[in-house]
């Protein structure tokens, strides 16, 4: 284990770590607001612009295309130029594109702006989770990344409030303004985020890495007289990473598990969250009632995240992933069978509880399975492949819903999602590795 990594592993959760977590999380919150806003926007804009279900599916997929490209490119950029650079630039791009979406004059321009929004959002998420993961010691790393992901729930709740209280009164444009403009301020705050010391060490910038870790040690009351020495057995600069590296013998198993995990959970998640208000309207509820139900179900995300944050350091990443994915699968099936307001709410809350708990575990697990030199690229490519599911899901759900009709279509959509979540749980259970309690160096010994 390197000197920098060994020192980080001895630390508790310091003020600097909490600062990195909070500032990364604020951006995460606004990203979630934008994504959550699309559920309300799709239901509202569909009426305003008289769009077909297929058009709405295309709108939901536009940002996902950008997210796929953004995740892959940003991951490699993060390995070359740093995590801090990526998390700041991507949030600025997202904030500008999201705010300008609010003045879109037509459907085509809105699609373009949603693509640009996706570029920023796609690059932001894996880079931020990698940054928090690399600042954290093994004993709290999983919990910290799940807590980072929990900001998504607060953003989703805020978007549900806006959809319920403001969009019916002021129209869909207000949602984009409120989602994009505050994100630019969050990007400004991120200027205070330090670079990952593990990344700096890999780049040969040992003095900078030592300074950051030494400050964390001072915050923890640890006196360290160790003189940082560069490990000359390592290259001072990381070589460029290619996609082929992730499929080498050392990482093949890890890559296949992550790609299946990200592909499946994206397909399942975006298959229902973007469509929930619209599907509930087709079920016979009013648009306002659909927004109200979505708001209540969104609140169920919070205990989902926090329970996963607790369990992930108790029973491990793999077990939490499998349990929460199975719970999501069962909840999706029951939600598809719901016929009354009570059953819609109960099974909908369970669906949001388990699916977002699973998402927290995904973000905690992903950065842990690759070494520092390829961590950004590995996480970025997994997220990029996952966006294929996010791209396909809204459109496929729209087609299934349109083909089967409003009543039968509701059931068929959630039966499809039930199968997807179950398959992902099976793959993780059979092929996934456990990373609980191990340092980032130990995890990545081939």
N, C-alpha and C positions, 0 to 999 in steps of 0.2 A: 504494500500500500504506500502511496506517495506521502511525502511530508504534509502537504496541504490537506489531502484527504484524511490522513490520520488525525490531524488537529481538528478538522471539522467534525469528525465522528465523536470527539470527546466533549463537544459543546452541547449545552442545553438549547432550548429555543430562545435565541437572543433577540434584543430589540431590533437589530438589523434584519434578522430573518422575518420577524413580524412586519416590519416596514415593507420588505420585498413582497411578502404575501399580500398585504393590504393594497399596495399600489398596483400590483398585478391584478388583484381581485376587482378593483374598481373598474379597470378596463374590461375585465371579464363580465362585470355586471352590465355595462352598456352594450357589449356584444350580444348578451342574452336579450336585452331589451329590444334590439333590432330584430333578432330572430323571432322572438315572441310576438313582436308587433305584426309580423307577416300573417299570423293566424287571424288577427283582427282585420288587417288590411285586405286579405284575400276575400273575406266574407263581405266587407264593405265595398271594395272596389269592383267586385264581381257584379254588384247591383248598379253601381255608378256608371261603369263603362260597359255593362252588359256583356261580360266575358263568359265563355263556356267553361265547363269544368276542366277541359283540356288546356285552355288558356291559363287558367288559374294554376294548374299543375306546372306549366312552363314557367310561370312567374316564380313559383316556389323553387324550381330547379335552377333558375338563372344564377342566384347567389351561390348555390352549391357548386356550380361549374367553376366560378371564381375561387371558391374555397379550396377546391381540389388543386388547382394550379398554385394558389397562394401557399398552401401547406407544403407542397413538394419543393417549391423554389425557396421559400423562407427557411425551411429546415436546413437546406444546404448552405444558404447564406449565413444562418446562425452558427454553423460549424466553421465557416470561413472568417466572418467578420464580427461575431459575437452575438450572444442572446439579447443583451440590452439594446443594441442597435435595432434588431428586428422588432422587439415588443413595442418600441417607441414609434418607429416608422409605420408599422402596420395599423396601429391605432389611429394615427393621423389620417391615413388613407381611408380607413373605414368611416371615421367621423365625417369627413368631407363628403364622401359619396353618399352616405346615408342621409345627411342633411339636405343635399341637393336633390335627392329622390323626392323630397316633399314638394318640389316645384316642377315635377315632370309633366310636360304638356300632353304626352301620349304614351301608349303602351310600349312602343319600340324603345323610346328613350329610357323609360322606367326599367326595361329589361337590361339595358346597357349599364345603367347606374347600379342595379342590383348585382350585376356581375362584378363591377369594381368594388362594391361593398364586400362581396365575398372574397376578393383577393386579400383585402385587409384582414377580414375576420379569419380566413383560413390560415394565414401566416401567424396571426396573433396567438391562437390557442396553444398549439404544440410548443412554441417558443417560450411562452410564459410558464407552462407546466414544467418544462425542462429547467428553466431558471430557478424556480422554487425548489425543485427536486435536488438540484446541485448545491443549493445553499443549506440543505437540511441534513442532519445526522440520521443514520439508519433508524434509530429508535423512534423518531417522530416523522420521518420522511413521508410515509404513506398518509398519515393523518393530515399533514400540512397541505399536501396536494389535493386531498379530498376537500379540505376546508377552502382551498382556492376555488375548486369547482363549485362549492356551495354558493359562491357569489352569483353563479348562473341562476340559481333559484330566486334570489332577490331581484335580479333583473327581469326574470320571467314574470314574477308577481307584479312588478312595476308595469310591465307591458300589458298584463291582464287588466290592471286597474285603468290604464289609459284606454284600452279597448272597450272596457265596460262603461267608463264614465265620460270619456272625451270623444272617441271616434263617432259614436252615434249622434253627438251634438255638433262637432266641428268638422267631421269628415276624416278620411283616412290620411290626409297630408300631415295633420298635426302629429301623428305617430312618428313619422320619420324625423320631423324637426326635434321632437323631444328625445328621440333616441340618438341622433347624430351630434347635435351641438354640444351637449355636456361631455361627450366622449373626447372632444378636442381639449377640453380643460383637463380631463384625466390624463391625456397624453402629455400635457404640460407638466403635470405633477410627476410624471415618470422620469423626468430629467434627474431626479434624486436617486434613482435605482442604480446600485453599483453593478459592475459586471460580475459574472460567475467566477469565483476564484479557481474552481476546477478547470474551467475553460482557459483562463489566463495562464495557468500552470502548463496546460497542454501546448499553448502557443509560445511558451518560453518567456512569458512576461511574469517571472517569478516575484520580482520586487512588488509589482502591483497586487498580485495574489496574496503575498505575505502581508501587505499593508491592510487589506480587507479582513483577512482572518485574524490578524493581530487586534484589530478594532473590535471584532466579535468576541475575542477572548477577554479583552478589557471589560466589555459589557457584561460578561459572565463572571468577572472577578477572577479570571485565571491569569497567572503570571507565567509567561513563556519566554525563556531566555534562549530558546533554540534559534540557531542561525539557519535560515532557509538556504538549502543547497540544491542546485538544479541536478536532476537525474540525467547524467550524460548518456545513459543508455537509451534515452528517448530522443526522438527528433524534437527540436525546439519549435517547429511549426508543423501543424497538422497538414497532411497531404490532402489533396482534393478527394472527396468521397464520391463514388459512383454508385448507381443502383445495383450494379453487379456485386459490390462489396457486401450489401445486405443479404444477398443470396449465396454468399460463400458458405463453405461447410460449417464455419464457426457460428453463423447466425441464421442458417436456413430454418431450423425449427422455430426459432423465436419470431422470425419474420412471417412465416406462414400463419402462426397463431394470431399475431397482431393484425395482419391484413384481414383475416376472416373475422376477427373480433370487431374491428373498426367498420368493415363493410356491412356486417349484419346489424350492429347496433345503430349505425346511421340510417340504414334502410328502415328498420323498425321504428326508430324514434321519430324521424321526419315523416314517416308514413302516417303517424297519427297526430303529432302536435300541430302541424301546419293546417291540418284538415278538421280538427276537432270542432271549432265553432260552426263550420259549414256543414259537417256531418250531422251535428245536433239540430241544425235548422231543418235539414232533410228528414230528421227523425220526428219533426213536428213541433219543436221548440222554437220560440221567437229568437231573432238575432240577439237581442239584449239578454235573453235568458241563456243563450249559448255562451255569451261572453261571461255571464255571471257564473255559470257552471265551470268554465275554464279557469276563472279566477280562484274558485274554491279548490279545484283540483291542483292548481299550481302551488297552493300553500302546502299541499301534501308532499311537495318536493323537499321541503326543509327537513322534516324528520327522516326522510330517505337518505339525504346527504349525511346528516349528523350521526345516524345509526351506522352508516357505512364507515364514517371517519373513526368511530369508536371500535368497530369490529375489525377493521383492516389491520390494526396493530395487535389485535388479540388472536384472531384465527387465521390471518393471512389473506393476501390479495386474491389468490386463486379460489379459495373457498367462498369469499365474499362475492366475487364475480359470478361464480356458478349459481349460488343461492339467489342472488338478486336477478340474474337473467332468467332463471326458472320462475321466480315470482312474477317477473314481467310477462313472461309467456302465458302463465295461467291467468293473470289479470287481463291481458289483451283478449283472451278467449271469453272470459266472463263479461267484459265490457261489450263485446260484440253481441252477446246474448241479452243484454239489458233491455228492458221494455218500459220501465217506469222511471220517474225522476229520481226516486230513492236509489234504485239499483245503478242507474247511470252515474250518480254521484259517488256511491260507495266503491264500485269497481273502477271508476275513473280515478279516484284518489289512490287506490291501490296501484293502478297502472303508473301514475306519476311517481308514487313513492318508490317502487322497485326500479323503474327505468332510470331515474336520476341517481339513485344509490349506485346502480351499475355504472353509470357514466362517471361518477366520482372514482370508482375503483379502476376504471379504464385509464383515466388520466394519471392516477397514482402508479399504475402498473407499467404503462408504456415507456416512460423514460428510464426505467430501472433495468431493462433487458439488454441495453446496448452500452458499450464503453463510451467515455467522454468524447473521443475523437469522432464517433459516428452517431452520437446520441441525438443531435438535432436533426440530422438527415433521416435516421431511423424513425423518430417520432413524426417528422414531417411527412415522410412517404406513407406511413401507416394512416395518418390523418387524410392524406390525399386520396389514397385508395378508398378509404371510408366514404369520402365525398361522392364517389361513384354511386354508393347506395343512397346518399342524400339527394343526388341528382335524379336518380331513377324513381325513388319512392313517391314523391308528390305527383309525378306524371302517371305512374302506374296506378296509384290509388285513384286518381281522377278517372282513368279509363275504366277500371273495375267498377267504380261507383256509378259511372255513366252507363256502362253496359248492363249491369245487373239491376239498376233501378234504385231508388232512394232507400226503400226498406230492406230488400235483400242485399243490396250493395253494402250497407252498413255491416251486416254480418259477415259477408265474404271478405271485406277489407281486413277485419280484425282476425279472421281465421288465417288469412295469409300472414299477417304479422306474428301470430302465435307460433306458426311453424318456423319462421325466421329466427325468433328469439330462442326457441328450443334447440335449433341446430347449432347456434353460436355457443350456447351453454355446453352442449355435448363436446364440441371441439376444444374448448378451454379445459374442460374436465379431463379429457383424454390426452391432450398433447401439451397443454400449458405447463410452464415451470413456476415454482414458488420463489418469491424474492424477499419475503418478509425477514426483517432483522439482519440483513446482510448489507455490508457497505457497497457503494457503487463499484468499487474496484473488485470486490469478491464476486459480485453478481456476474461480472463480465469476463471472468476467467473462462477461456474456451476449453 
